[in-house]
Amino acid sequence: MMDDVEGELRRPEGDLDDDHNLSDNTSSRRNRKSMFSPGIPMCVETLKETGFHQSNRLCLERIREAMLHHRWQEAAEFMACYPQTLENTTRSSTKQYKEVIWRLSTEILHHHHNSKMEDYNNIYERIKHSGVKHYLMISLEHSFHMLLNGHIEDAKRHLLAAESWRYGRESTDQYQKVKLIQAYRSLLDYIIWCDKKFTLSGGNFNDPVGNQEMQNYFRQASVNLKDILKNPGVWDPFILSYVEMLEFYEDHDEALNVLNDYAYDNNFPPNPNAHVFLYQYLKRHNAPGTKLMKALKILCVSVPSHELMLEYGSLLLQSEKASHLPKALGVVLEMLDFACWRSNLDVWKHLKAVIQKLQLREDWRKVVLEKMAGRKDWWPVLHFTSFHARKDSEENPELMEVKASLREVLCPDITLKYCAAGSSS
C-alpha cells in the first residue's frame, strides 16, 4: 500500500499522461536513485504543477504520514478531500488515482474505529462506477467484505451483477476475472447450502421444502465448481466444497474423478494439497492400502516433512511387499532430517518399529548403512549430542530411551555423546 502511495507522490507529471510511457520507462525508473534518499525531498515540485496539482500532492502526503503513524481519524479527514483529484481534466487518464483512492479508502476504513458497512459500500460503489479498469476486482473485494460481515445474500447479488458485466471487446484478462467471479459466486452458493444443511441436521432431512432448497443451491454451485477443472490453477477451497457436496449426495464416482484430476492432471501446477485431499477422501471411504500409498507417494517426494508421512511409513511397514520395508525406513529418516520432528516421540517410535522389523532380515545392516550413508556426517549433530541428551532426559525421558536404543544401530562406527548423566557414551 505505501509503495503505491509513494509511487504517486514521486511520479513525474509527464509519466502520468501516457500508459505506454509507464510500461516503457519501468526499467529505467528502477535504475534511478531513490527519491527517498537522505537530503532529497519526497515530493518534488515540477514546473508544470498547478495549484490544483500541488493541493492534491500535499493532501496525499498528509494521508501517507497519518497512515504511517496510525492516525486514522486524521487520514480519514484528508481522504475526504483527496477524491477531488478525479476531477482533473488536464490529464488523459486518471485510472492510477482511482486505484490509489480505492486502496487508501478501504485501508483507512478497516482501521477506523467508527467505520460502518455503509461507508464501505459508498466507497466501493463510487470507485466501481468511476471507471472500468478495476470493476471486477473491486466487486469481488466488496463481496468479500460483505461476506465477512455476514451479508451472504448481498455478497452473492453483487457477484451476480459482476458476473454479467462486460466492457467493450472481451479480453483474456477480463474472461479470467469473470471466471474467478463465477467461482466465488458458486462458493457462496456452497456456503448457503451448508447453512441449509445445518438447519436440517436436527432430524429434519425429511422436510421436502428444505431438501429442495438444498438441491437448488447444490445445482447452482456445482455448475461452476465443476467447470473449474477446465482452468488450470490452485483451487483448493473450491474443490473441497464441491467434493463435500458430492459426498453428501453419495456421488462418490464423481468426487473421486474430481480429486484424481486435480491431483494427477499435468495441466495443473504442482500442488501437494491435491494429494492430501485425495488421500483423505480415500481413507474416509476405506480404500485399500495400495491406493492410499499411491496417493501419498508423490506427496512424499514433494513434501517429505509432511505429517502424513508418518501414516505413509505405517502403511509401508504393514505391507507384505519386501521392498516396502526399506522405503518405510527412508520415509521416517527423511522426516527426522527436519528439525520440526526432532523431538517427536511418535516418529522415533515408528523408526524403532521399522528397524525391529527390518532386523528380522539377514541384510538389515546393509539396508540401514545405505540409508544412513549420506547422513553420518551431520545426523549425530542433529540428534545425538550431549545437549540433546540433557534436554531429552529432562523433558521427555521416554524419547531419550527410544533414541538411545537406536544410536548404535544408526551410527555404529561413531562415538556419540548422547547418554544419560553419569553414563558412558
N, C-alpha and C positions, 0 to 999 in steps of 0.2 A: 504494500500500500504506500509506504513512504517513498519507495523508489519511483512510483508513478507520479506522486506529487512533486518530488524533486526534479523529475524529468520535465514537468510542466513549468516549474519555476525557472529552470535554466535554459529552456528551449528557445533558441534564437527565433526572431519573428519570421525570417524567411523560410524556416523549416516547416512552418505551420500551414503554408499556402498550397502545398502540393504533396499528396500521399506518395507519389513516385519518388520525390526527393527524400522522404522519410526513410524508405527502404534502401535507396541507393547510397545514402550517407551513413548508414548504420555502422559499417566497418570503420569509416574514417572517424566517426564520433568516438568509437571505443578507444582509439589511439590518442584522442586529445587529453590534455591534462585535466584532471577533475576540477570542476568549478567549486568544489568544497575544500580545496586545499587551503591551508592556513594563509591568511592575508588576502584571500580573494573573496569578495562578497558573493553570497549565494545567489542573489537576484541581480542580474546585470541589466541596467537600462540600455535601450537601444535608441538610435536616432529616430527610428520610425515610431517609437512608443508615444501614444496619445494619452490624454488624461484618463480616458476610459480604460485603456490597457494598463496603465500604471495602477489604477484603483483595483482592478481585478488581480493584478500580480501581487500587490501588497495584501489584499484580502486572503489570497491563497497562502501567502507566507504566514499570516496570523493563524489561519486554520491549522497549518502544519505544526507550528510551535505549540498551539494549545493541545493538539492531539499527542504530540511527543511528551508533554508534561501531564497528560491525563486530565486536562481542564475541559471536561466535556461540555459544560454549560457555555463556556466561552466559545468553544469550537462551534457549537450549535448556533450561537448568535451570529458569528461571522458567516457560517454556512447559509444562513437565511438570505444573505446578500449576494453570495457568490454566483448563484444561477443566472444573474444578470449577464454573465459572460456569453450566454447563449444568444443574447440579442445583438451580438457583434455582427455587423453586416459588411465589414471590410475584409473578411477572410472567406475563402471559397469553401472551407469545411470547418465544422465545429465538433466533429464526432469524438475527437480526443477529449474535449471538455465534457461531453456527455458521459463518457466512461468515468472520468475523474469525479464528477458530481455524484454519479451512481455509487461508486466505491466509498467515497468520503461520507456521503449521507448515511448509508447503511451502517458503516463502521461507527459513526457518532451515535446513531440511534441505538445500536447494540449496547453501547456502554453508558448511555444517558439514563439516569435513574427514573426519569419521568416519561420515557418514551412509551407510546401506545401503539396498538396494532393499526389504528387509523393513520398514524404518522408514517408507518412503513408503507401502507397501501398508497398514500398520497405520493410518496417519493417514487415507488416502483411504477405507478401509473404515469406519472409525469415524464419519467425518463424513458419508459417503454414507448410512449407515443411522441417523443421528441425526435425520433429518427428510427432507422431500421437496422443499423449495424448490429445492435446487441439485443434486439427484441426477444428472440427465442431464449437466450441465456438469462435475460432479466426475468422473463416469465417463469423459467424453471426455478430460479433462485427465489422468486416471490412465492411460488408454491411450496418450496421447502420451508420458508418461514411460516407460512400458514399451517403446514403440517406439524411443525414443532410446537405450535400454539394450539393444536387440537382442532383446527378448522379443516378437516379432511375433505369434506364435500366441496368447500370453497376452493381448496387446492386443486381438486380434480376438475372443477369448472374452468379454472384458469388454464390448466394444461390442455383441456379440450379445445379451448379457444386458440391457444398457441399451436396446437396440432394442425388446425385447419388454416393457419396463417401462411400466406405466400407473398413474396415480393419479387416482382419482375420475373426474369428467367431463372428458374431454379438451378442453383449451383450445387456442386458436390458437397460443399461445406454446409449449405442450407439443408440438403437432403439428409445428411448425417445428423444434424441437430434435430431435425424433425423426428427422425428415428429414435433419438435419445428421449425426446419429449414423449413419444408414444410408449417407450419402455417404462418411463417413470409414471405415466398415467396408468399403465397396467399394474404397476407396483401399488398404486393407491387402491385400485380395484381389489388387489390381493389383501391389503390391509383392512378394507371394508369387509371382505369375505371372512377374514379372521375374526372380526368383531361379531359378525352374524353367527359364526360357528361357536364362539364363546357364549353368545346369548342362548343358543340351542343346546349347549353342552350339559345342561342340568336335566337331561332326560326328555328334552322337547324336540328331538330329531324327527318325531312323527308329525310335527306341525307342517302341513303341506305348503302354507304360505311362506314360512321361514325357509324351508328347503328350496322352494322355487327361487327365492331371492338369492340364496347362496349359489344356486346353479347359474343364475343370470350373471352374477359377479365373476364366477369362475370362467364362464364363456368369454366375457369381456376381457378378463385378464389374460386368458390363455392365448388369445389371437396374437397379441404382440409378444408375449413372453416366449411363445414357440418360435416366432419369427426371428428372435434374437440370434439364434444359432446360424442364421444366414449372414450375420455380420460379425466377423472375427473380432474378438476383444476379450477383456476380462469382465464377465457379467455375473459374478458370484451371487449377490443378493437376488438377482432376477431368476437365476437358475434354481436356487434353493426354494424360492417362493413357488415357482412352477411345479417343482418336484413334490413339494409338500401338498399341494392341491391334488396332484395326480395320485399320490399315495392315499389321500383321504378317500378318493373315489375308486381306489383299488385298480387303477390303470398302471400296473407295475411294468408291463412291457414298454409302454411309452416313457415312463420315468427312467427306466434303465437305458433306453435308447438315447434319451437326452443326456444323461450323465456320461455314457460311453462316448458320445460325440464330443461332449465338452472336454473330456479327458484326453481322447486319442486323435481327434481331428487335427492334422498338422497345419491347417489354416489358422488355428488359434495360437496365440503366443503361449510359451511355456508357463504353466500355472500349477504349482504344487497343490493349491486348494482343490483343483478339479479332481485330483486323485484321492484327496482326503474325502471329498463328498461322495465319490463312487464307493470307496471302501466302507464308509459309514452306512451307506444305503444297503450294500451287500450284507454287512454284518447284522443290520436290523432285520433282514429277511433270511437269516440263517443260510447264507451261501456256503458252499464247500470251501475248504481251506485253500485249494488251488486257486480259486477265483479271488479270494482275499489276498493271497500272496502276490498275485499278478497285479492287483490294484496298488499294493504297497511297494512293489519293486522299483517303479520309476520314481516314486517319492523318495525312496532310499538314496537314489543316485543324486537327485536334485537337492534334498534337504536331509542329509544323514543324521542331523541332530534332532530331527522332529520327534516329538513324544510318542508318536505311533510306531517308531522303530522298535520300541520295547515289545509291542504286540507282534510286529513283523518277526522279530527274533524268536518269540514264543511259538509262532506258527511254524517257523523253520525247525525249531527244536522238537516239536511234536510230529513233524513229518517223518515218514519211514524212508524217504529217499536219502541215500548215503551222502550225496553231495550237498544236502541242505544243512548238515551239521557244521561243516567249515564255514558256510555262509552265515549261519547264526552267530558263530564266533566273530566273524568280520563285522557284522552289523552292530553287535554290542561294543566291540572295541572302538568302532567309529563313533559311537555315542560318547564314549568316555574320552575321546580325543578333544571333546569340547568341555570347557571349564564349567558350563552350566549343569553338567551331570556328574561332576567330580565327587560330590558328597551325597549322591543319591543312592540310598541303600537298596532300593528295588533293582536298579541297574547292576550293581555289584553282585547282588544275589543271583540275578539272571546269568551274569558272566560265570559265576561259580557253578551254576546248574549246567551250563553248556560244557564247561571243562570237565565236570564229573562224568557227563555222558560221553564226552569225547575220549576220556581215559579208558573206556571200555574197548577202544580200538587200538590195534598194535602201532599204528602210525601217528598216534596222538601228539607225540613230542614234535615230530616233523611239522605237523599242521600248525601247532602253536608257534613254533620258531619262525615259520614262514609268515604268519600274520604279524608277528612282533618284530620282524627283521627291520622294517623301516621305522620302528618306534623306540628301539632300545636306547637311542641317544638322548631322547627327550621325555619319554614316558616316566622314568624314575623321578625326574624333577617335577613333573606334573602331579604325581600321585604318591610317591613313596619317600618323602623326605622326613627328617625328624620333626619339622614344623607340622606336617600333616599328621604325624603320629600323635603329637601333643594335642592338636586340635580335635582329632577324631576320638581320642581317649576321653577328652573332656565333654564333647558334645554328643557323640554317638558311639559308645563302646561296641555295639553290635556291628557297626560299619567297620570299625577297626579290626574286629575279629575276622570278618569276611575278607577284608583286604590282606590281612597278614597271612591268611591261609593260601593266598594266591600269588604272593610276591615271588616265591622261588619258582613257581610254575611259569610265570610270565617272564621273569628276568633271572634265569638260572645261573648265568655267568657274571652277575653284577652284585657287588656287596651293597646292600641297601640299609639305610639308617631308619627305616620305618619299623619301629618296635616300641613296645610299652616301656615306660620308665623303669630303669633297673635291669632291663633285659638286654642281652647281647644282640647285635644285628645279625 
